[in-house]
């Protein structure tokens, strides 16, 4: 089970965490990942791999999902 929550870290850098009862007692991993404002939009759209692949398609122009699908399936429909 993974629970993710965005919190505002105060200037004192002190947080109090209440763990839900669904989390069993015992060892657990607590990770902190800062959100950078410039990357906030980028993180919503995909992973670094999909971002690189989307960059390859940036100069392709206006193309619909159907056209991409037809192009991809063309080798099987011959």
C-alpha positions as CSV (number, residue, x, y, z in Angstrom):
1,X,0.0,0.0,0.0
2,X,1.3,3.4,-0.9
3,X,-0.1,6.6,0.5
4,X,1.0,9.9,-1.1
5,X,0.2,13.3,0.3
6,X,1.5,16.7,-0.7
7,X,2.3,18.8,2.4
8,X,3.7,22.3,3.0
9,X,7.0,22.1,4.9
10,X,7.1,24.9,7.5
11,X,10.2,27.0,8.0
12,X,10.9,25.0,11.2
13,X,11.1,21.8,9.0
14,X,9.0,20.0,11.6
15,X,6.1,17.8,10.6
16,X,3.8,15.6,12.7
17,X,2.6,12.5,10.9
18,X,-0.5,10.5,11.8
19,X,-0.4,7.1,10.1
20,X,-3.7,5.6,9.0
21,X,-4.8,2.4,10.9
22,X,-4.7,0.5,7.5
23,X,-0.9,0.6,7.6
24,X,0.4,-2.3,9.6
25,X,2.7,-1.7,12.5
26,X,6.4,-2.5,11.7
27,X,9.0,-1.2,9.3
28,X,8.0,1.2,6.6
29,X,9.7,3.6,4.2
30,X,9.1,7.3,4.5
31,X,10.4,9.3,1.5
32,X,10.5,13.0,0.9
33,X,10.5,14.4,-2.6
34,X,10.6,18.2,-3.0
35,X,8.3,19.7,-5.6
36,X,9.9,22.2,-7.8
37,X,7.5,24.8,-9.2
38,X,9.1,24.7,-12.7
39,X,8.7,20.9,-12.9
40,X,5.2,20.7,-11.3
41,X,3.4,20.8,-14.7
42,X,5.9,18.4,-16.3
43,X,5.3,15.8,-13.6
44,X,1.6,15.8,-14.3
45,X,2.0,14.7,-17.9
46,X,4.2,11.7,-17.7
47,X,7.6,10.1,-17.0
48,X,11.0,11.2,-18.3
49,X,10.8,8.5,-21.0
50,X,7.4,9.7,-22.3
51,X,8.7,13.3,-22.1
52,X,11.6,12.4,-24.3
53,X,9.4,10.5,-26.7
54,X,7.0,13.4,-26.9
55,X,10.0,15.7,-27.7
56,X,10.7,13.5,-30.7
57,X,7.2,14.2,-32.0
58,X,7.3,18.0,-31.3
59,X,8.0,18.9,-35.0
60,X,5.4,16.5,-36.4
61,X,2.6,19.1,-36.6
62,X,-1.1,18.6,-36.2
63,X,-1.8,14.9,-36.2
64,X,-4.8,13.1,-34.6
65,X,-4.8,10.0,-32.4
66,X,-6.5,8.1,-35.2
67,X,-3.7,9.0,-37.7
68,X,-1.0,7.9,-35.2
69,X,-2.9,4.6,-34.7
70,X,-3.3,4.0,-38.4
71,X,0.4,4.7,-39.0
72,X,1.4,2.3,-36.2
73,X,-1.0,-0.5,-37.4
74,X,-0.2,0.0,-41.2
75,X,2.4,-2.8,-41.2
76,X,-0.1,-5.3,-39.9
77,X,-2.9,-4.3,-42.3
78,X,-1.0,-4.8,-45.5
